[in-house]
Amino acid sequence: MSSNLGGFISATFNPLSGAPTTVEYLVVAGGGGGGFGSGANNAGGGGGAGGLLQAASFSVASGSSLTITVGAGGAGSSTAVSGTNGSNSVFSSITSTGGGGGASDTGTAGTAAGSGGSGGGGAFRTFTSGGSGTSGQGYAGGRGYNFSGGCGTGGGGGAGSVGSDSGTNDPGPGGTGGAGMCSTITGQRIFYAGGGGGGVGNTDTAGIGGGAGAGNGNNYGNGSNAIANTGSGGGGQGTGSVGSTVGGNGGSGIVIIRYPASQSAPTTTTGSPQINYVDGYQIYTWTSSGTVTF
């Protein structure tokens, strides 16, 4: 309400209602790197997505500095070791677990798929199963398989579903990465944490990533990298030689919080968060580590 008193216009002023006592959050860890395959018909599994945690209400106290850690994506493999697991992301006491790396296979050696927020995809030979996911954060990777004329690998698990197993018929495709999960915390529908697609040996069809910027698998070449700040897994590499081809890198994670715009802004932030005001909320997005104090 406003009034005109003696020629002056007065308007009702709505002050900020004070510091928040709760905030919403989205915490996505770094995705795992894709695995490697060398020699005839061998390939690497897709990287698992970083763990994803979100909730509508998390208690915060005035004057306390809360830690923000944005996990790095894991490196894709170029030797007979699995892709590197992604790193954890943290908001205060909330920790999302980095995604598992995809399995590798050289025909005579290899390593198992990594477990994590979501598990990496398995490869054939000595290790076939995908890595396991973390309950409430993501799903397991798919299984590798040896079909006539080539070896297929499993897709990495995603925050929304398990990674697919390799096909069992020739030509058998590499496994598709597990689906990511949608969040609307920014005011838009954005998917995060998809699993990387599994690579294949020979000329068979490689697996595609599970959306959310996840990497695709390949044959006779590099797995593709996941997009940064999606927490998605890297694609598995196809038949190659040590040092010449690699699995795709996992995508780094992200931390986002929001609360009503009617409440006070944080007293301090570090890590240069992006700040937006959408639909009555103030939204803080970290793509590098920092802190926030209310």
C-alpha positions in Angstrom: 0.0 0.0 0.0 1.2 3.6 -0.7 -0.1 7.0 0.1 0.4 10.6 -1.0 1.1 12.8 2.0 1.8 16.5 1.3 3.0 15.8 -2.2 5.4 13.0 -1.1 4.8 9.4 -2.1 5.4 6.7 0.6 5.5 3.0 -0.2 5.4 -0.1 1.9 9.0 -1.5 2.4 9.4 -5.3 2.8 12.7 -6.0 4.5 14.6 -9.3 4.1 13.3 -11.8 6.6 16.7 -12.8 7.9 19.2 -15.6 7.3 17.9 -18.9 6.1 17.5 -21.8 8.5 17.2 -24.4 5.7 18.3 -24.7 2.1 17.8 -27.0 -0.8 20.8 -28.8 -2.3 22.1 -30.8 -5.2 25.5 -32.5 -4.8 26.9 -34.4 -7.8 30.3 -36.1 -7.6 32.8 -36.5 -10.4 32.2 -39.3 -13.0 34.5 -42.2 -13.5 36.9 -42.5 -16.5 36.3 -45.1 -19.3 38.3 -48.3 -19.5 40.9 -49.4 -22.1 41.3 -52.4 -24.5 44.3 -53.4 -26.5 45.0 -56.2 -28.9 42.5 -57.9 -31.2 38.9 -57.5 -30.2 39.4 -56.1 -26.7 37.7 -53.0 -25.2 37.1 -51.0 -22.1 33.9 -50.5 -20.1 32.1 -47.2 -19.7 32.8 -45.0 -16.6 30.2 -44.9 -13.9 28.4 -41.6 -13.0 29.3 -39.7 -9.9 26.9 -40.1 -7.0 23.9 -37.7 -6.9 22.2 -36.5 -3.7 19.5 -33.9 -3.5 17.0 -32.8 -0.8 14.5 -30.0 -0.3 15.5 -29.1 3.3 18.9 -29.1 5.0 19.4 -27.2 8.2 22.0 -24.4 8.3 23.2 -22.3 11.2 24.1 -18.6 11.1 27.8 -17.9 11.5 29.0 -21.4 10.5 31.2 -21.7 7.4 30.1 -24.7 5.3 32.6 -26.5 3.1 31.9 -26.9 -0.7 34.0 -29.5 -2.5 33.5 -30.1 -6.3 34.9 -33.5 -7.2 37.0 -33.9 -10.3 36.2 -36.4 -13.1 38.3 -39.5 -13.3 40.8 -40.0 -16.1 40.2 -42.5 -18.8 42.7 -45.4 -19.0 45.4 -46.0 -21.6 46.9 -49.1 -20.1 45.8 -52.4 -18.6 44.3 -50.7 -15.6 40.7 -49.6 -15.1 39.6 -46.0 -15.6 40.2 -43.7 -12.6 37.3 -43.2 -10.2 35.8 -39.8 -9.9 36.4 -37.7 -6.8 33.8 -37.0 -4.1 31.7 -33.8 -3.9 30.7 -32.3 -0.6 28.3 -29.8 0.9 28.7 -29.5 4.6 28.0 -33.0 6.0 26.6 -34.3 2.6 29.0 -36.3 0.6 28.4 -37.8 -2.9 30.7 -40.6 -3.9 32.8 -40.4 -7.1 31.8 -42.7 -10.0 33.6 -46.0 -10.6 36.1 -46.3 -13.5 35.4 -48.7 -16.4 37.1 -52.1 -16.6 40.1 -52.7 -18.9 41.0 -55.7 -21.0 44.2 -56.5 -22.9 43.4 -60.2 -23.6 45.9 -61.5 -21.1 45.4 -58.9 -18.3 42.9 -56.4 -17.1 41.3 -54.9 -14.1 37.8 -55.0 -12.6 35.4 -52.2 -13.0 35.4 -49.6 -10.1 32.6 -49.3 -7.7 31.5 -45.8 -6.6 28.5 -43.5 -6.7 27.6 -45.5 -9.8 29.7 -48.5 -10.9 31.9 -48.7 -14.0 31.1 -51.1 -16.8 32.7 -54.5 -16.9 34.9 -56.0 -19.6 35.4 -59.6 -20.8 38.2 -62.0 -19.9 39.1 -62.1 -16.2 36.6 -59.6 -15.1 33.1 -59.5 -16.5 30.8 -57.8 -13.9 30.2 -54.1 -13.6 31.1 -52.2 -10.5 28.5 -51.6 -7.8 26.8 -48.3 -7.1 26.1 -46.6 -3.7 22.5 -46.9 -2.4 20.6 -43.7 -2.8 23.2 -42.2 -5.1 23.5 -44.4 -8.2 23.4 -47.8 -9.9 25.7 -50.6 -10.9 27.5 -50.9 -14.2 26.7 -53.4 -16.9 28.4 -56.8 -17.7 30.9 -57.5 -20.4 30.6 -60.4 -22.8 32.6 -62.2 -25.5 30.7 -62.7 -28.7 32.0 -64.2 -31.9 34.5 -61.8 -33.6 34.8 -59.3 -30.7 34.4 -58.4 -27.1 31.8 -56.1 -25.8 31.8 -54.2 -22.5 29.1 -52.9 -20.1 27.9 -49.4 -19.9 28.6 -47.4 -16.7 25.9 -47.1 -14.2 24.0 -43.8 -13.9 22.1 -41.9 -11.1 18.8 -43.0 -12.7 19.4 -46.6 -13.8 21.9 -49.5 -14.2 24.3 -49.6 -17.1 23.3 -52.0 -19.8 25.1 -55.3 -20.4 27.0 -55.9 -23.6 25.1 -57.6 -26.3 25.5 -61.4 -26.5 25.0 -61.9 -30.3 27.4 -61.0 -33.1 27.5 -58.2 -33.8 26.8 -57.4 -30.2 26.8 -53.8 -29.2 28.6 -52.3 -26.2 26.3 -51.5 -23.3 24.5 -48.2 -23.0 25.3 -46.1 -20.0 22.7 -45.8 -17.2 20.4 -42.9 -17.4 21.0 -39.7 -15.5 18.6 -38.0 -13.1 16.7 -34.7 -13.6 16.9 -31.8 -11.2 14.9 -28.5 -11.3 16.9 -26.7 -8.6 18.1 -24.1 -11.0 14.5 -23.4 -12.3 15.2 -25.5 -15.4 15.0 -29.3 -16.0 18.7 -30.4 -16.2 20.0 -34.0 -16.2 23.1 -35.0 -14.4 25.1 -38.1 -13.7 24.7 -40.4 -16.7 26.8 -43.5 -17.3 29.4 -43.7 -20.0 28.9 -46.0 -23.0 30.9 -49.3 -23.2 33.5 -49.8 -25.9 33.7 -52.8 -28.3 36.4 -54.7 -30.1 36.5 -55.1 -33.8 33.8 -53.3 -36.0 30.8 -53.9 -33.8 28.6 -51.1 -32.4 29.8 -49.2 -29.4 27.6 -48.2 -26.5 26.2 -44.7 -26.2 26.3 -42.6 -23.0 23.2 -42.5 -20.8 22.5 -38.8 -21.5 23.4 -35.9 -19.2 26.6 -35.2 -21.1 28.0 -38.8 -20.7 30.7 -40.0 -23.0 30.1 -42.5 -25.8 32.1 -45.8 -26.2 34.1 -46.4 -29.3 35.7 -49.2 -31.5 39.2 -48.7 -32.7 39.5 -45.4 -31.0 39.2 -43.2 -28.0 36.1 -43.2 -25.8 34.6 -39.7 -25.7 34.9 -37.4 -22.7 31.9 -36.5 -20.5 30.9 -32.9 -20.3 32.4 -30.9 -17.3 30.2 -30.3 -14.3 27.7 -33.0 -15.2 29.2 -35.8 -13.0 28.7 -38.2 -15.9 31.0 -41.1 -16.9 33.5 -41.3 -19.7 33.1 -43.6 -22.7 35.0 -46.9 -23.0 37.8 -47.1 -25.5 37.8 -49.6 -28.4 40.6 -51.8 -29.7 43.9 -50.0 -29.7 47.4 -50.0 -28.5 49.0 -48.8 -25.3 49.6 -45.1 -25.3 47.9 -44.4 -28.6 44.2 -44.5 -27.5 42.4 -43.9 -24.2 39.1 -44.2 -22.5 37.1 -41.0 -22.1 37.5 -38.8 -19.0 34.6 -38.5 -16.5 32.9 -35.1 -16.1 33.6 -33.1 -13.0 30.8 -32.6 -10.4 28.7 -29.7 -9.2 27.2 -28.3 -6.0 24.0 -26.1 -6.1 22.0 -24.7 -3.2 18.9 -22.5 -3.2 16.5 -20.8 -0.8 13.9 -18.0 -0.9 15.0 -14.7 -2.3 13.1 -13.0 0.6 15.9 -14.2 3.0 19.3 -12.6 3.4 22.2 -13.4 1.1 25.1 -15.3 2.6 27.5 -13.1 4.6 30.5 -14.6 2.7 31.1 -17.1 -0.2 34.3 -18.4 -1.7 34.9 -20.4 -4.8 33.2 -17.8 -7.0 29.7 -19.4 -7.2 27.4 -18.3 -9.9 24.4 -16.5 -8.4 21.0 -16.4 -10.0 17.5 -15.2 -8.9 14.7 -17.4 -10.5 11.1 -18.0 -9.5 11.5 -16.4 -6.1 14.7 -18.2 -5.2 18.3 -17.2 -4.9 20.5 -19.9 -6.4 24.2 -20.5 -5.8 26.1 -22.8 -8.1 29.7 -24.0 -7.5 31.8 -25.5 -10.2 35.0 -25.2 -8.1 35.5 -25.7 -4.4 34.8 -23.0 -1.8 32.7 -22.2 1.3 29.5 -20.5 2.2 28.6 -18.7 5.5 25.0 -17.5 6.4 
